[in-house]
Amino acid sequence: MDNLLTPIILGIVEGLTEFIPVSSTGHLILSGELLHFTGERAATFEIFIQLGAILAVVMLYRERFLRLFSRRNLMEGLRFKQRELNLAHIAIAILPAFIFGFLLHDIIKKYLFSAHTVLVGLVVGGIVMILAERLPVPAFATNLDKINFRQCLVIGLAQCLSLWPGFSRSGATIAGGLVAGLDHKTAAEFSFIIAVPVMFAATGYDLLKSWQLITPDFMVTLAIGFVVSFIVSVLAIVGFLKLLNRTKLTPFAIYRFILALAYYMVILR
């Protein structure tokens, strides 16, 4: 990629959209089409810069991650105790996506990574978010340590919807959290935390399959995208939590509808 502006733009897109419910994959695919950056190298780049977004979550929630690996929480997780958020909660929430992602990986890559399928995911995901917002479910988990295993399973099953590009992993998990009885902030923070193992595993798996594309001249492009993605992700996470308290999910769903319609009318029609 000779134009260094392209990795900067895509790094910004990744950072802004990875953890808010608008679908980072969908935005990257649509942005890549607009920038005429497609193909195997583009796919590898889009996968690699997700590592920057993962690092942003680890940095912002470093104390929580350290607590997860404390001796007490490790023992609680092994005994499947629910007293405090531990690795058992994380495992239950990510296992469904791991299973379905592994089984359907090649099918998803072959048939669902296109502008048309992303637009479908944007619209359907937006509808699911609005429905989750309007269900009369009381929020009885108001912080991460009050989440139980049943809620983790509901969120984990909801996360499987995000295997469809454009649906949005954060949108699916936050909506699943609301349906399971989490408040908005807790659902969002749990979504961020379980994103780390899911994204790390998916990114690592994809990079192992495409490592031969990472040539020395391509490393500069990857590094630029990684750094930009990390910085913008940090700002986006902090800003999103503040915005979510005021606006909830519906405005993000409406944005998805507008984006899908505009892209279809201007680019695909």
Beta strands, then each sheet from edge to edge (+ up, - down):
end
